[in-house]
Amino acid sequence: MASQVNPRYTELVDSVREKSHSIYNNSDPHNPHVYLDRGKVYAQLGFYDLAAADAYRALTLLEGVVDPDCAEYVARRRLSSSRQSKRETADGLEPNDNDEDVDDDDDDLVDISRNEYDETIADVYFLLVQSLTRCGCLRDAHDFLTRAVEHLQSLDKETSSQRYDQVISRLDGEVVNEIKQHQRKAVGKDKEEKDLDPASLPGQGYARRILYPWNQHEPDRNAPETLSLLNKRLESVAPDCEVRAVSLPVLHEPKNSAQEENNERANETSIIQLGLFAKRDLLPGETILRESSLLTATNRLHDDLCDACNGPLPELQTGSESAEQAAVACQECDDTIFCSQACHDQAQAVYHSAICGQEGLQSLGKDVADPKDKADYLYFLLLGRALAMAATQDLHPLDLPEVKYIWGDFHEYNPDDSNEQAKDPSVSSSSSSLPFSFQLNILQPMRFVEEMGLDPFTTLDRYDTWILNTLYAKFRGTASGRLSTWDGGPEVCAVHPLWCLANHSCDPNVRWEWGGEITFMVRRDEEKAVWRRTRNHSSDDGDDDGTRHPSPAIIRKDEEILNHYCDIALDVRQRREWAQGALGGLCQCARCKWEAS
Ligand SMILES: C[S@@+](CC[C@H](N)C(=O)[O-])C[C@H]1O[C@@H](n2cnc3c(N)ncnc32)[C@H](O)[C@@H]1O
């Protein structure tokens, strides 16, 4: 049954569209009110992640009013809206020109006054702290709450008033409640009263993983023109494979082990996605796909990998090797090394020009203190690469060919589900399943844009938070990773946009290798998985010892190419746990079902 669209929701979404349109036109980019206003609408829609980002923008600008010496940007607002209407475009969110002189008309701009600051600052802190709390980012919510309380109390003292008192107690109540709930769950009821160590609070919460209603960049992935475009691209990468639509079971995340047992019910619904298929019989040992990608990232600070493809670097030039064999350094920034002249040239055209010589970017996101954060920071570095690609190629990040057609695992947004997340922000739910943190979704991306020499307020048409969240959603479902041989932690990751079209099975018919390029090879007999039951079994369903032997190692014409997202040597429980992140739920492949039954 089609759900009726809530008129209030439509109104709020229209309001976001209108406000974003004006922001992307740069009509008033350093006006904190603009971000506070949009942030409040986001919060009403339940997009607390986007609300937090806008509140932080407003705070950054407002802080410049009281501390101009430390401020990067002068908070100003435009007196009239005439300038804005001059730049209106006919067709939607984004400006269609790059009018450099948009801020030249200084007569129309006034600095934000101290009075305006006093009127606005409490609202900004309120939105920021409440939104971070509702996303489950309790550590940062607590930090900003502490800052807010100190600052607002000092303002009260200065003016001998108590005008901010109410805001402080409301905020305090909201954050403290959430922290108590968190502690109750984390350490047990009896310990809840103990002194709070803010560093122990979670920095990461969740945002909605959805296709934003104003996102006009997502293609219809099942349309014939999409399939034919992807198949055209496949011709040089995997000439014997074809992309086709395929029906897959919808997988659900288990909340507890009882639910895990009952997860077979998840099979009741299915979804049409894409998959790779054989165009002819493919023989054991054949290499059927070779793809290289520049959408890569590594967290090694001084590494011996090609900056572009992340393949191993050849020896530095000694004079004896041919030009094609030698590593090549960028002429402008010697620290950036490529495995070949071809990678160097491609990098310059695809992403490097926007970040060449920007020293601040060399360590950004790489000096990660806690090993547990390494994987999340790798996704951030991948995001950085995508932003550099967009800036170099003057493209919207969501239109990059490496990004546009990949799977994002977006959930349907139900506007009537008013505040599922607000009820318990600390756990992911079906709609709020995108990991979100103040650091990696707001602060570090803003720094990245600044380090590229751009103003993060005037470039929001390309680098707004919903765009970054959409990129993260796509990367989290498709990127492959390599572990460090030093400490076993994640070290390199990449998105290979055609390779990642292959679906998963714990009895895969291909294996993959990844050096400079990624390859699929058809598995030989001895490489195929042996199914092993861990529980009692009846001997007529497999061998007496509880094993089942694999199907022959050949991929027949029209059979699906099945990759593996986890180590297939593990037992069913461990495999399901490992692959859960990439699959969005517990694996229901034939082997898993048989082994778990
Ligand atoms: C890397 S993508 C694979 C290609 C994807 N089907 C597409 O349309 O582009 C990973 C996503 O495919 C889906 N998927 C892959 N293997 C699956 C399986 N065995 N069962 C159910 N869903 C699967 C999951 O939604 C997962 O998040």
The ligand as an SDF file (V2000), in Angstrom:
LIG
                    3D

 27 29  0  0  0  0  0  0  0  0999 V2000
   29.3050   -4.4410   -3.1810 C   0  0  0  0  0  0  0  0  0  0  0  0
   27.5910   -4.4100   -3.3620 S   0  0  0  0  0  0  0  0  0  0  0  0
   27.3100   -5.6850   -4.5080 C   0  0  0  0  0  0  0  0  0  0  0  0
   26.6450   -5.1900   -5.7580 C   0  0  0  0  0  0  0  0  0  0  0  0
   25.2420   -4.6890   -5.5410 C   0  0  0  0  0  0  0  0  0  0  0  0
   24.2940   -5.7910   -5.5760 N   0  0  0  0  0  0  0  0  0  0  0  0
   24.8590   -3.6560   -6.5750 C   0  0  0  0  0  0  0  0  0  0  0  0
   23.6790   -3.5580   -6.9450 O   0  0  0  0  0  0  0  0  0  0  0  0
   25.7310   -2.8790   -6.9810 O   0  0  0  0  0  0  0  0  0  0  0  0
   27.1170   -5.0590   -1.8130 C   0  0  0  0  0  0  0  0  0  0  0  0
   25.6330   -5.0800   -1.5590 C   0  0  0  0  0  0  0  0  0  0  0  0
   25.0150   -6.0880   -2.3640 O   0  0  0  0  0  0  0  0  0  0  0  0
   24.0330   -6.7860   -1.6110 C   0  0  0  0  0  0  0  0  0  0  0  0
   24.4410   -8.1990   -1.5500 N   0  0  0  0  0  0  0  0  0  0  0  0
   25.5930   -8.7390   -1.9960 C   0  0  0  0  0  0  0  0  0  0  0  0
   25.6180  -10.0610   -1.8060 N   0  0  0  0  0  0  0  0  0  0  0  0
   24.4500  -10.3910   -1.2220 C   0  0  0  0  0  0  0  0  0  0  0  0
   23.8850  -11.6120   -0.7690 C   0  0  0  0  0  0  0  0  0  0  0  0
   24.5170  -12.7550   -0.8630 N   0  0  0  0  0  0  0  0  0  0  0  0
   22.6380  -11.5600   -0.2160 N   0  0  0  0  0  0  0  0  0  0  0  0
   21.9770  -10.4090   -0.1040 C   0  0  0  0  0  0  0  0  0  0  0  0
   22.4700   -9.2190   -0.5010 N   0  0  0  0  0  0  0  0  0  0  0  0
   23.6850   -9.1970   -1.0590 C   0  0  0  0  0  0  0  0  0  0  0  0
   23.9720   -6.1640   -0.2350 C   0  0  0  0  0  0  0  0  0  0  0  0
   22.9250   -5.2270   -0.2370 O   0  0  0  0  0  0  0  0  0  0  0  0
   25.3000   -5.4430   -0.1370 C   0  0  0  0  0  0  0  0  0  0  0  0
   25.2050   -4.3020    0.6750 O   0  0  0  0  0  0  0  0  0  0  0  0
  1  2  1  0
  2  3  1  0
  2 10  1  0
  3  4  1  0
  4  5  1  0
  5  6  1  0
  5  7  1  0
  7  8  2  0
  7  9  1  0
 10 11  1  0
 11 12  1  0
 11 26  1  0
 12 13  1  0
 13 14  1  0
 13 24  1  0
 14 15  1  0
 14 23  1  0
 15 16  2  0
 16 17  1  0
 17 18  1  0
 17 23  2  0
 18 19  1  0
 18 20  2  0
 20 21  1  0
 21 22  2  0
 22 23  1  0
 24 25  1  0
 24 26  1  0
 26 27  1  0
M  CHG  2   2   1   9  -1
M  END
$$$$
